[in-house]
């Protein structure tokens, strides 16, 4: 191990040295500013007027004749003469200038009438002996005139050079002519950051699908000898954060082949034809590296259905890019060893030509993780987290229904931050509970000012939810109830929803009943109703409408569904106005019936409700154990309890497989990222899907 590590380090150092030698220094705009400042300072110091003075021709002759001058320099081309002064005269003329001492020879300057006149003047002084110093003739070089003449041209050249480098940097380093080159990043078999299937927790079915692609790349002859063709593409479809990109990287790591990775937006450019050119260049590079994998993340950026947004008859750059992509995917030879992987969470907007067999032969659905998958994901993300023995992975997995892999990673990170904030040496169970509450409900707002009347109303409301839900067959097991404001909610009740594949009608009715319990409790025990039940009413109404219009669960309108998975209804309703009135009446009847049932349950357990509300006012937060002390054990057995028994049997006999009852494993349709009942008018409404479920 030590030798391998040292060898890897030396290789890295050598490669880094080679890279550093090959790199050229990049031009920086600050260089141009530094050059300009240096030139300005040079002009200033070369033409320092602080130790020189312009005088008239008469004064100049007077100073020279009186013997105050050491030497004279005549610039013939400028008809200018400079006389360098002796210390005696210099001290008189520059007595107030402190910088005069920095220059050895202060001088005076004048414009001479002509060179002949100056020669006559010097000859006269030599004859009389008034001045016998040296006289030197020179040619002046005016650097300031040169800068003003050629400086703008130099600045234009520097600006052009800078713009050229900027264009080269924005197009991959090859100048403007490389704008059509592919921006894909290549990860080859020598790359050290290799991801394999062991790094991907859960996703057992999806890994089984892509494992066959890996086998295609490793042993192509095994399939081609029998006449089989290697699939050209696989599309990973699923909600955000479920691990589609990670799964694609694992395929490349397992197959040990070059992996081209890029995003769909990398093809889109403001220049016409650039996207199509990049597609051609990408597949050209892929053919040189075959067998290989091309992974296009967020392919909906370039694969959107054509013709939906006509561009006034003009050429649509996105459509031309898609056309080129379609041609390349169905254009390279069979069994060439190039497999396209793509990921999107908006498969419904993709072009049908892109999804046909021969391009994307398979669609692999990467769903939200189920209970066992979430446990595996927690194990992966807890590898680098210091925890103590109080952390229960089974309980954490059950408390996070509907969480994606990215959400679970966020829970682990948030729990570590909370523990560090409290100066703990290890992350404990309570830190994870606080992290889940923080992500679901938001930050606690204990500083929010509420009157005693508001606190009492919230306590009665939340106690109503907890009381009714505790005594319903399909009521979700209670985790905790709080009247502490959190996020946008003034109070909340956390439940542990059961994960179901199919939701029975009675479970939906029980859900409506528990939602209406808060409003019923306010009306029964306070004699008033308030706006705090808005979210409850909204969710209950949506469930009732879904029962009538989607699932055909209405007694008056049975076995009729107006759900359209293609969403092509537009602005027209699929039923008449008379049918709409019957739907409204049926929805109102369902809600009235469950409102009445919630009232009957509260009347039966009125003492338990009051005890629960009083305990909430005293402690602000109560848990399952507190509800059990008041109401006793729940009458109805939870599916989670059944699952516990089966897990215990599996642990006692690993070789025995236990058949789970229908619905014990979930597709997370009915689960919410927020498993709480939030009472606030700003809470977002639930969204329904065709499986008969509710997402909050």
C-alpha positions as semicolon CSV with decimal commas, in nm:
position;residue;x (nm);y (nm);z (nm)
1;X;0,000;0,000;0,000
2;X;0,278;0,239;0,084
3;X;0,463;0,177;-0,241
4;X;0,149;0,226;-0,443
5;X;0,072;0,550;-0,268
6;X;0,424;0,685;-0,321
7;X;0,420;0,582;-0,683
8;X;0,091;0,761;-0,738
9;X;0,228;1,073;-0,578
10;X;0,536;1,080;-0,798
11;X;0,325;1,036;-1,108
12;X;0,103;1,321;-1,005
13;X;0,401;1,543;-0,934
14;X;0,563;1,460;-1,267
15;X;0,244;1,522;-1,457
16;X;0,190;1,848;-1,272
17;X;0,545;1,957;-1,355
18;X;0,493;1,874;-1,722
19;X;0,167;2,063;-1,724
20;X;0,327;2,362;-1,557
21;X;0,609;2,362;-1,817
22;X;0,365;2,343;-2,105
23;X;0,145;2,624;-1,981
24;X;0,215;2,970;-2,116
25;X;0,167;3,281;-1,905
26;X;-0,178;3,424;-1,961
27;X;-0,224;3,788;-2,051
28;X;-0,388;3,994;-1,783
29;X;-0,555;4,330;-1,839
30;X;-0,371;4,459;-1,531
31;X;-0,048;4,434;-1,727
32;X;-0,167;4,703;-1,965
33;X;-0,255;4,932;-1,676
34;X;0,090;4,874;-1,523
35;X;0,263;4,962;-1,852
36;X;0,063;5,284;-1,889
37;X;0,143;5,387;-1,532
38;X;0,512;5,313;-1,584
39;X;0,519;5,529;-1,899
40;X;0,343;5,816;-1,724
41;X;0,587;5,800;-1,431
42;X;0,878;5,787;-1,675
43;X;0,758;6,099;-1,850
44;X;0,710;6,271;-1,517
45;X;1,059;6,194;-1,392
46;X;1,229;6,261;-1,728
47;X;1,062;6,603;-1,757
48;X;1,074;6,707;-1,398
49;X;1,016;7,081;-1,394
50;X;1,068;7,102;-1,021
51;X;1,449;7,158;-1,072
52;X;1,432;7,351;-1,397
53;X;1,299;7,688;-1,495
54;X;1,218;7,851;-1,829
55;X;1,367;8,197;-1,864
56;X;1,385;8,454;-2,141
57;X;1,682;8,482;-2,378
58;X;1,789;8,805;-2,210
59;X;1,786;8,654;-1,861
60;X;1,966;8,347;-1,991
61;X;2,250;8,562;-2,128
62;X;2,265;8,753;-1,800
63;X;2,298;8,434;-1,587
64;X;2,568;8,294;-1,816
65;X;2,761;8,624;-1,828
66;X;2,765;8,661;-1,448
67;X;2,942;8,323;-1,408
68;X;2,663;8,129;-1,238
69;X;2,663;7,851;-1,500
70;X;2,878;7,536;-1,509
71;X;2,793;7,406;-1,858
72;X;2,557;7,463;-2,147
73;X;2,378;7,212;-2,369
74;X;2,229;7,325;-2,698
75;X;1,954;7,121;-2,870
76;X;1,988;7,226;-3,231
77;X;1,677;7,053;-3,357
78;X;1,462;7,238;-3,105
79;X;1,660;7,567;-3,088
80;X;1,670;7,526;-2,713
81;X;1,956;7,574;-2,466
82;X;1,986;7,441;-2,112
83;X;2,235;7,595;-1,871
84;X;2,328;7,388;-1,565
85;X;2,370;7,615;-1,264
86;X;2,637;7,636;-1,001
87;X;2,535;7,577;-0,640
88;X;2,545;7,945;-0,552
89;X;2,295;8,046;-0,819
90;X;2,090;7,726;-0,779
91;X;2,040;7,787;-0,408
92;X;1,908;8,135;-0,483
93;X;1,672;8,028;-0,762
94;X;1,544;7,705;-0,598
95;X;1,571;7,792;-0,232
96;X;1,205;7,691;-0,162
97;X;1,225;7,360;-0,348
98;X;1,315;7,074;-0,114
99;X;1,348;6,827;-0,406
100;X;1,631;7,025;-0,564
101;X;1,878;6,825;-0,362
102;X;1,770;6,508;-0,542
103;X;1,922;6,632;-0,870
104;X;2,294;6,707;-0,902
105;X;2,256;6,982;-1,163
106;X;1,951;7,213;-1,163
107;X;1,924;7,404;-1,487
108;X;1,751;7,687;-1,668
109;X;1,607;7,655;-2,015
110;X;1,545;7,911;-2,291
111;X;1,457;7,934;-2,659
112;X;1,753;8,068;-2,859
113;X;1,692;8,296;-3,162
114;X;1,909;8,073;-3,380
115;X;2,217;7,861;-3,362
116;X;2,429;8,137;-3,523
117;X;2,316;8,398;-3,268
118;X;2,399;8,158;-2,985
119;X;2,746;8,090;-3,128
120;X;2,815;8,463;-3,150
121;X;2,705;8,506;-2,786
122;X;2,935;8,228;-2,665
123;X;3,230;8,362;-2,869
124;X;3,182;8,704;-2,712
125;X;3,186;8,557;-2,359
126;X;3,499;8,356;-2,437
127;X;3,676;8,664;-2,566
128;X;3,594;8,870;-2,257
129;X;3,655;8,572;-2,023
130;X;3,308;8,594;-1,868
131;X;3,239;8,225;-1,945
132;X;3,490;7,959;-2,034
133;X;3,275;7,653;-1,953
134;X;3,194;7,370;-2,192
135;X;2,925;7,400;-2,455
136;X;2,777;7,074;-2,589
137;X;2,553;7,035;-2,891
138;X;2,294;6,752;-2,886
139;X;1,972;6,634;-3,049
140;X;1,665;6,619;-2,822
141;X;1,436;6,314;-2,822
142;X;1,085;6,413;-2,716
143;X;0,943;6,098;-2,557
144;X;0,612;6,267;-2,476
145;X;0,552;6,352;-2,842
146;X;0,634;5,993;-2,934
147;X;0,383;5,861;-2,681
148;X;0,108;6,093;-2,796
149;X;0,178;5,994;-3,156
150;X;0,208;5,618;-3,119
151;X;0,041;5,555;-2,781
152;X;-0,317;5,518;-2,915
153;X;-0,198;5,270;-3,178
154;X;-0,019;5,071;-2,909
155;X;-0,331;5,068;-2,692
156;X;-0,540;4,942;-2,983
157;X;-0,293;4,660;-3,043
158;X;-0,299;4,564;-2,676
159;X;-0,682;4,577;-2,670
160;X;-0,705;4,357;-2,979
161;X;-0,461;4,109;-2,821
162;X;-0,668;4,101;-2,501
163;X;-0,995;4,047;-2,688
164;X;-0,839;3,764;-2,888
165;X;-0,731;3,588;-2,568
166;X;-1,075;3,638;-2,414
167;X;-1,244;3,484;-2,718
168;X;-1,002;3,196;-2,708
169;X;-1,070;3,137;-2,339
170;X;-1,446;3,139;-2,394
171;X;-1,434;2,883;-2,673
172;X;-1,212;2,620;-2,522
173;X;-0,872;2,783;-2,573
174;X;-0,844;2,744;-2,948
175;X;-0,955;3,088;-3,058
176;X;-1,270;3,185;-3,240
177;X;-1,227;2,895;-3,482
178;X;-1,282;2,645;-3,196
179;X;-1,630;2,774;-3,112
180;X;-1,781;2,467;-3,278
181;X;-1,569;2,219;-3,083
182;X;-1,726;1,992;-2,822
183;X;-1,711;2,098;-2,458
184;X;-1,738;1,744;-2,324
185;X;-1,509;1,646;-2,038
186;X;-1,329;1,316;-2,088
187;X;-1,280;1,075;-1,799
188;X;-1,065;0,784;-1,913
189;X;-0,974;0,457;-1,742
190;X;-0,669;0,617;-1,578
191;X;-0,879;0,871;-1,393
192;X;-0,841;0,820;-1,017
193;X;-1,185;0,953;-0,924
194;X;-1,360;0,636;-1,038
195;X;-1,716;0,563;-0,926
196;X;-1,850;0,207;-0,914
197;X;-2,181;0,044;-0,822
198;X;-2,061;0,005;-0,462
199;X;-2,068;0,385;-0,432
200;X;-2,435;0,396;-0,536
201;X;-2,666;0,306;-0,249
202;X;-3,012;0,171;-0,324
203;X;-3,139;0,182;-0,684
204;X;-3,123;-0,197;-0,706
205;X;-3,358;-0,222;-1,005
206;X;-3,188;0,064;-1,191
207;X;-2,844;-0,090;-1,132
208;X;-2,970;-0,420;-1,268
209;X;-3,080;-0,245;-1,588
210;X;-2,752;-0,062;-1,645
211;X;-2,542;-0,364;-1,542
212;X;-2,637;-0,522;-1,874
213;X;-2,496;-0,218;-2,055
214;X;-2,171;-0,269;-1,866
215;X;-2,166;-0,630;-1,976
216;X;-2,224;-0,518;-2,336
217;X;-1,915;-0,301;-2,321
218;X;-1,700;-0,563;-2,152
219;X;-1,805;-0,865;-2,358
220;X;-1,960;-0,744;-2,684
221;X;-1,887;-1,069;-2,868
222;X;-2,107;-1,261;-2,630
223;X;-2,411;-1,082;-2,772
224;X;-2,306;-1,012;-3,130
225;X;-2,227;-1,378;-3,194
226;X;-2,593;-1,457;-3,134
227;X;-2,709;-1,177;-3,360
228;X;-2,781;-0,930;-3,082
229;X;-2,714;-0,561;-3,115
230;X;-2,567;-0,342;-2,848
231;X;-2,827;-0,087;-2,732
232;X;-2,742;0,258;-2,858
233;X;-2,880;0,458;-2,570
234;X;-3,044;0,452;-2,229
235;X;-3,242;0,739;-2,079
236;X;-3,235;0,783;-1,701
237;X;-3,562;0,938;-1,587
238;X;-3,657;1,041;-1,236
239;X;-3,706;1,323;-0,985
240;X;-3,414;1,557;-0,905
241;X;-3,154;1,433;-0,659
242;X;-3,221;1,060;-0,702
243;X;-2,872;0,980;-0,834
244;X;-2,910;0,970;-1,213
245;X;-2,573;1,135;-1,279
246;X;-2,402;0,923;-1,015
247;X;-2,546;0,608;-1,173
248;X;-2,411;0,709;-1,514
249;X;-2,064;0,763;-1,367
250;X;-2,085;0,421;-1,202
251;X;-2,160;0,263;-1,540
252;X;-1,843;0,418;-1,684
253;X;-1,641;0,312;-1,380
254;X;-1,764;-0,045;-1,397
255;X;-1,715;-0,075;-1,772
256;X;-1,366;0,080;-1,747
257;X;-1,409;0,273;-2,072
258;X;-1,369;0,642;-2,164
259;X;-1,657;0,856;-2,042
260;X;-1,760;1,182;-2,212
261;X;-1,967;1,400;-1,981
262;X;-2,146;1,721;-2,074
263;X;-2,474;1,903;-2,023
264;X;-2,748;1,963;-2,274
265;X;-2,695;2,337;-2,242
266;X;-2,336;2,299;-2,369
267;X;-2,476;2,254;-2,720
268;X;-2,677;2,575;-2,710
269;X;-2,497;2,885;-2,837
270;X;-2,596;3,223;-2,976
271;X;-2,421;3,153;-3,307
272;X;-2,619;2,966;-3,571
273;X;-2,487;2,618;-3,642
274;X;-2,258;2,596;-3,340
275;X;-2,472;2,339;-3,159
276;X;-2,481;2,104;-3,457
277;X;-2,105;2,146;-3,503
278;X;-2,042;2,053;-3,141
279;X;-2,258;1,742;-3,178
280;X;-2,055;1,632;-3,481
281;X;-1,727;1,697;-3,301
282;X;-1,846;1,506;-2,992
283;X;-1,930;1,193;-3,188
284;X;-1,608;1,223;-3,386
285;X;-1,409;1,216;-3,061
286;X;-1,624;0,930;-2,932
287;X;-1,552;0,718;-3,241
288;X;-1,180;0,764;-3,185
289;X;-1,218;0,646;-2,824
290;X;-1,467;0,363;-2,887
291;X;-1,581;0,168;-2,698
292;X;-1,694;0,454;-2,479
293;X;-1,991;0,619;-2,314
294;X;-2,137;0,963;-2,386
295;X;-2,338;1,106;-2,098
296;X;-2,564;1,406;-2,165
297;X;-2,707;1,550;-1,844
298;X;-3,032;1,751;-1,857
299;X;-3,093;1,651;-2,219
300;X;-3,424;1,837;-2,216
301;X;-3,226;2,158;-2,277
302;X;-3,158;2,043;-2,633
303;X;-3,409;1,759;-2,682
304;X;-3,731;1,956;-2,642
305;X;-4,007;1,858;-2,882
306;X;-3,982;2,039;-3,215
307;X;-4,253;2,261;-3,355
308;X;-4,404;2,363;-3,019
309;X;-4,263;2,718;-3,033
310;X;-4,235;2,826;-3,397
311;X;-3,975;3,096;-3,446
312;X;-4,167;3,307;-3,702
313;X;-4,040;3,091;-3,985
314;X;-3,675;3,142;-3,891
315;X;-3,409;2,881;-3,826
316;X;-3,425;2,759;-3,469
317;X;-3,077;2,681;-3,339
318;X;-3,210;2,430;-3,085
319;X;-3,401;2,238;-3,350
320;X;-3,100;2,219;-3,579
321;X;-2,892;2,089;-3,290
322;X;-3,155;1,826;-3,211
323;X;-3,171;1,723;-3,576
324;X;-2,795;1,671;-3,581
325;X;-2,812;1,473;-3,256
326;X;-3,083;1,248;-3,400
327;X;-2,873;1,189;-3,711
328;X;-2,558;1,105;-3,516
329;X;-2,735;0,869;-3,276
330;X;-2,882;0,668;-3,561
331;X;-2,592;0,725;-3,797
332;X;-2,284;0,553;-3,656
333;X;-2,236;0,188;-3,741
334;X;-2,393;-0,096;-3,552
335;X;-2,183;-0,244;-3,270
336;X;-1,945;0,052;-3,285
337;X;-1,924;0,047;-2,907
338;X;-2,063;0,396;-2,845
339;X;-2,346;0,405;-2,592
340;X;-2,540;0,722;-2,514
341;X;-2,661;0,777;-2,158
342;X;-2,882;1,075;-2,085
343;X;-3,063;1,203;-1,778
344;X;-3,369;1,422;-1,736
345;X;-3,657;1,479;-1,499
346;X;-3,882;1,616;-1,776
347;X;-3,922;1,325;-2,014
348;X;-4,270;1,446;-2,109
349;X;-4,132;1,740;-2,312
350;X;-3,873;1,541;-2,509
351;X;-3,913;1,492;-2,882
352;X;-4,073;1,159;-2,974
353;X;-3,808;1,095;-3,239
354;X;-3,546;1,105;-2,965
355;X;-3,725;0,842;-2,758
356;X;-3,783;0,587;-3,030
357;X;-3,610;0,249;-3,037
358;X;-3,273;0,270;-3,208
359;X;-3,182;0,592;-3,034
360;X;-3,279;0,558;-2,670
361;X;-3,366;0,191;-2,661
362;X;-3,436;0,191;-2,288
363;X;-3,589;0,421;-2,035
364;X;-3,468;0,350;-1,683
365;X;-3,683;0,509;-1,414
366;X;-3,479;0,617;-1,112
367;X;-3,744;0,659;-0,844
368;X;-3,725;0,814;-0,501
369;X;-3,563;0,568;-0,259
370;X;-3,784;0,338;-0,055
371;X;-3,737;0,244;0,308
372;X;-3,452;-0,005;0,264
373;X;-3,287;0,214;0,001
374;X;-3,292;0,513;0,234
375;X;-3,121;0,306;0,500
376;X;-2,841;0,216;0,258
377;X;-2,807;0,580;0,154
378;X;-2,780;0,687;0,518
379;X;-2,504;0,430;0,567
380;X;-2,310;0,577;0,273
381;X;-2,339;0,937;0,387
382;X;-2,262;0,855;0,751
383;X;-1,922;0,709;0,668
384;X;-1,747;1,037;0,737
385;X;-1,975;1,152;1,021
386;X;-1,884;1,083;1,384
387;X;-2,193;0,940;1,554
388;X;-2,265;0,776;1,887
389;X;-2,475;0,471;1,970
390;X;-2,801;0,667;1,992
391;X;-2,837;0,703;1,614
392;X;-3,098;0,458;1,481
393;X;-3,079;0,417;1,102
394;X;-3,413;0,235;1,088
395;X;-3,591;0,522;1,259
396;X;-3,416;0,781;1,042
397;X;-3,518;0,592;0,729
398;X;-3,882;0,590;0,840
399;X;-3,880;0,956;0,932
400;X;-3,769;1,059;0,583
401;X;-4,034;0,926;0,339
402;X;-4,014;1,097;0,002
403;X;-3,657;1,213;0,060
404;X;-3,418;1,179;-0,234
405;X;-3,054;1,081;-0,200
406;X;-2,956;1,448;-0,214
407;X;-3,205;1,527;0,065
408;X;-3,059;1,251;0,284
409;X;-2,708;1,385;0,225
410;X;-2,837;1,726;0,333
411;X;-2,986;1,574;0,651
412;X;-2,652;1,418;0,747
413;X;-2,464;1,739;0,681
414;X;-2,719;1,952;0,868
415;X;-2,706;1,717;1,168
416;X;-2,326;1,747;1,180
417;X;-2,353;2,127;1,166
418;X;-2,607;2,131;1,449
419;X;-2,386;1,908;1,665
420;X;-2,081;2,124;1,597
421;X;-2,281;2,436;1,681
422;X;-2,359;2,284;2,022
423;X;-1,992;2,187;2,081
424;X;-2,058;1,813;2,076
425;X;-1,789;1,553;2,011
426;X;-2,028;1,324;1,819
427;X;-2,354;1,359;1,628
428;X;-2,646;1,224;1,830
429;X;-2,999;1,108;1,753
430;X;-3,151;1,440;1,859
431;X;-2,925;1,625;1,614
432;X;-3,068;1,418;1,329
433;X;-3,422;1,482;1,449
434;X;-3,353;1,854;1,462
435;X;-3,199;1,841;1,115
436;X;-3,507;1,667;0,971
437;X;-3,736;1,920;1,140
438;X;-3,518;2,202;1,011
439;X;-3,535;2,079;0,651
440;X;-3,906;1,994;0,657
441;X;-4,054;2,277;0,857
442;X;-3,788;2,545;0,857
443;X;-3,608;2,720;1,140
444;X;-3,775;2,755;1,480
445;X;-3,895;3,109;1,552
446;X;-3,926;3,123;1,927
447;X;-3,880;3,499;1,911
448;X;-4,209;3,544;1,722
449;X;-4,453;3,737;1,945
450;X;-4,791;3,567;1,997
451;X;-5,072;3,652;2,232
452;X;-5,210;3,403;2,485
453;X;-5,526;3,377;2,276
454;X;-5,325;3,277;1,969
455;X;-5,120;3,020;2,160
456;X;-5,437;2,869;2,308
457;X;-5,600;2,853;1,964
458;X;-5,296;2,682;1,811
459;X;-5,279;2,430;2,098
460;X;-5,648;2,341;2,063
461;X;-5,609;2,314;1,686
462;X;-5,303;2,086;1,695
463;X;-5,449;1,874;1,975
464;X;-5,754;1,821;1,755
465;X;-5,537;1,685;1,473
466;X;-5,348;1,454;1,707
467;X;-5,659;1,325;1,886
468;X;-5,855;1,235;1,573
469;X;-5,555;1,089;1,389
470;X;-5,474;0,869;1,691
471;X;-5,816;0,703;1,674
472;X;-5,839;0,647;1,297
473;X;-5,758;0,313;1,137
474;X;-5,550;0,465;0,859
475;X;-5,422;0,756;1,063
476;X;-5,047;0,803;1,037
477;X;-4,846;0,727;1,353
478;X;-4,777;1,042;1,550
479;X;-4,417;1,153;1,601
480;X;-4,455;1,486;1,777
481;X;-4,676;1,793;1,802
482;X;-4,549;2,146;1,855
483;X;-4,694;2,494;1,888
484;X;-4,356;2,660;1,836
485;X;-4,360;2,862;1,511
486;X;-4,132;2,703;1,253
487;X;-4,080;2,842;0,904
488;X;-4,416;2,972;0,781
489;X;-4,622;2,752;1,012
490;X;-4,746;2,864;1,353
491;X;-4,783;2,503;1,469
492;X;-4,728;2,159;1,327
493;X;-4,790;1,789;1,388
494;X;-4,529;1,544;1,261
495;X;-4,641;1,198;1,152
496;X;-4,465;0,894;1,015
497;X;-4,665;0,819;0,699
498;X;-4,701;0,460;0,589
499;X;-4,552;0,392;0,249
500;X;-4,813;0,240;0,021
501;X;-4,829;0,122;-0,337
502;X;-5,209;0,147;-0,341
503;X;-5,419;0,377;-0,124
504;X;-5,768;0,253;-0,030
505;X;-6,068;0,483;-0,027
506;X;-6,101;0,470;0,351
507;X;-5,743;0,590;0,392
508;X;-5,824;0,902;0,189
509;X;-6,138;0,963;0,394
510;X;-5,940;0,921;0,718
511;X;-5,688;1,175;0,587
512;X;-5,966;1,427;0,521
513;X;-6,112;1,358;0,866
514;X;-5,780;1,424;1,042
515;X;-5,728;1,742;0,839
516;X;-6,071;1,877;0,935
517;X;-6,013;1,799;1,304
518;X;-5,826;2,125;1,366
519;X;-6,114;2,343;1,246
520;X;-6,365;2,123;1,433
521;X;-6,171;2,159;1,760
522;X;-6,164;2,538;1,726
523;X;-6,540;2,552;1,667
524;X;-6,623;2,308;1,950
525;X;-6,396;2,430;2,229
526;X;-6,332;2,796;2,144
527;X;-6,658;2,888;1,974
528;X;-6,470;3,063;1,694
529;X;-6,290;2,974;1,373
530;X;-5,982;3,148;1,235
531;X;-5,754;3,153;0,931
532;X;-5,507;2,902;1,073
533;X;-5,688;2,610;0,908
534;X;-5,635;2,736;0,551
535;X;-5,371;2,476;0,464
536;X;-5,586;2,197;0,613
537;X;-5,891;2,301;0,412
538;X;-5,686;2,335;0,096
539;X;-5,539;1,986;0,122
540;X;-5,870;1,827;0,221
541;X;-6,048;1,987;-0,074
542;X;-5,785;1,864;-0,318
543;X;-5,810;1,510;-0,183
544;X;-6,190;1,519;-0,217
545;X;-6,172;1,650;-0,574
546;X;-5,916;1,382;-0,660
547;X;-6,145;1,111;-0,521
548;X;-6,433;1,230;-0,738
549;X;-6,264;1,338;-1,061
550;X;-5,953;1,117;-1,074
551;X;-6,010;0,792;-0,887
552;X;-6,382;0,732;-0,944
553;X;-6,447;0,689;-0,569
554;X;-6,768;0,890;-0,560
555;X;-7,100;0,723;-0,479
556;X;-7,292;0,953;-0,711
557;X;-7,032;0,949;-0,994
558;X;-6,862;0,610;-0,964
559;X;-6,592;0,467;-1,188
560;X;-6,534;0,782;-1,391
561;X;-6,192;0,950;-1,417
562;X;-6,119;1,282;-1,582
563;X;-5,746;1,258;-1,527
564;X;-5,539;1,310;-1,844
565;X;-5,178;1,198;-1,816
566;X;-5,090;1,376;-2,142
567;X;-5,239;1,703;-2,012
568;X;-5,388;1,789;-2,349
569;X;-5,716;1,932;-2,225
570;X;-5,599;2,290;-2,262
571;X;-5,869;2,539;-2,164
572;X;-6,164;2,301;-2,210
573;X;-6,318;2,083;-1,942
574;X;-6,375;1,715;-2,022
575;X;-6,727;1,733;-1,873
576;X;-7,037;1,948;-1,896
577;X;-7,149;2,226;-1,665
578;X;-7,418;2,002;-1,521
579;X;-7,155;1,740;-1,440
580;X;-6,935;2,011;-1,282
581;X;-7,219;2,102;-1,046
582;X;-7,260;1,736;-0,947
583;X;-6,885;1,712;-0,882
584;X;-6,896;2,019;-0,658
585;X;-7,192;1,880;-0,464
586;X;-7,022;1,543;-0,420
587;X;-6,700;1,705;-0,298
588;X;-6,895;1,913;-0,049
589;X;-7,079;1,602;0,072
590;X;-6,752;1,415;0,133
591;X;-6,605;1,705;0,331
592;X;-6,926;1,752;0,535
593;X;-6,935;1,382;0,615
594;X;-6,574;1,376;0,739
595;X;-6,625;1,703;0,928
596;X;-6,913;1,538;1,114
597;X;-6,705;1,225;1,181
598;X;-6,418;1,432;1,324
599;X;-6,665;1,606;1,554
600;X;-6,799;1,274;1,681
601;X;-6,447;1,148;1,759
602;X;-6,361;1,467;1,949
603;X;-6,685;1,447;2,148
604;X;-6,595;1,090;2,244
605;X;-6,240;1,175;2,354
606;X;-6,299;1,529;2,478
607;X;-6,108;1,477;2,804
608;X;-5,805;1,341;2,624
609;X;-5,810;1,637;2,387
610;X;-5,816;1,886;2,674
611;X;-5,530;1,707;2,849
612;X;-5,327;1,709;2,528
613;X;-5,394;2,079;2,466
614;X;-5,301;2,167;2,826
615;X;-4,976;1,970;2,797
616;X;-4,896;2,151;2,472
617;X;-4,940;2,491;2,638
618;X;-4,710;2,386;2,921
619;X;-4,431;2,215;2,724
620;X;-4,489;2,350;2,366
621;X;-4,366;2,016;2,223
622;X;-4,508;1,669;2,297
623;X;-4,412;1,328;2,158
624;X;-4,569;0,986;2,096
625;X;-4,505;0,875;2,453
626;X;-4,711;1,164;2,588
627;X;-5,006;1,074;2,365
628;X;-4,985;0,711;2,477
629;X;-5,007;0,817;2,844
630;X;-5,326;1,007;2,768
631;X;-5,502;0,782;2,515
632;X;-5,326;0,449;2,569
633;X;-5,190;0,228;2,293
634;X;-5,336;0,276;1,947
635;X;-5,616;0,034;1,865
636;X;-5,507;-0,007;1,505
637;X;-5,188;-0,192;1,413
638;X;-4,962;0,010;1,190
639;X;-4,808;-0,139;0,879
640;X;-4,477;-0,025;1,020
641;X;-4,534;-0,259;1,314
642;X;-4,597;-0,542;1,068
643;X;-4,276;-0,451;0,887
644;X;-4,088;-0,457;1,219
645;X;-4,209;-0,809;1,288
646;X;-4,105;-0,926;0,943
647;X;-3,763;-0,763;0,974
648;X;-3,714;-0,940;1,307
649;X;-3,803;-1,271;1,144
650;X;-3,560;-1,200;0,859
651;X;-3,284;-1,121;1,106
652;X;-3,346;-1,443;1,299
653;X;-3,342;-1,657;0,984
654;X;-3,153;-1,493;0,698
655;X;-3,221;-1,781;0,460
656;X;-3,598;-1,752;0,494
657;X;-3,774;-1,500;0,275
658;X;-4,090;-1,345;0,419
659;X;-4,361;-1,225;0,183
660;X;-4,465;-0,874;0,278
661;X;-4,830;-0,776;0,261
662;X;-4,944;-0,566;-0,030
663;X;-4,860;-0,203;0,020
664;X;-4,587;-0,249;0,279
665;X;-4,331;-0,115;0,035
666;X;-4,401;0,228;-0,112
667;X;-4,347;0,423;-0,425
668;X;-4,346;0,733;-0,205
669;X;-4,646;0,873;-0,390
670;X;-4,844;0,942;-0,077
671;X;-4,543;1,059;0,117
672;X;-4,449;1,417;0,158
673;X;-4,111;1,575;0,179
674;X;-4,287;1,749;0,464
675;X;-4,454;1,485;0,681
676;X;-4,619;1,747;0,898
677;X;-4,951;1,928;0,911
678;X;-4,860;2,294;0,884
679;X;-5,124;2,549;0,973
680;X;-5,053;2,867;0,787
681;X;-5,210;3,032;0,485
682;X;-4,875;3,056;0,300
683;X;-4,809;2,680;0,290
684;X;-4,798;2,542;-0,065
685;X;-5,091;2,316;-0,164
686;X;-5,043;1,943;-0,229
687;X;-5,003;1,802;-0,577
688;X;-5,182;1,486;-0,687
689;X;-5,066;1,218;-0,925
690;X;-5,263;0,935;-1,089
691;X;-5,157;0,666;-0,841
692;X;-5,390;0,802;-0,578
693;X;-5,158;0,991;-0,356
694;X;-5,077;1,325;-0,210
695;X;-4,752;1,516;-0,206
696;X;-4,707;1,823;0,005
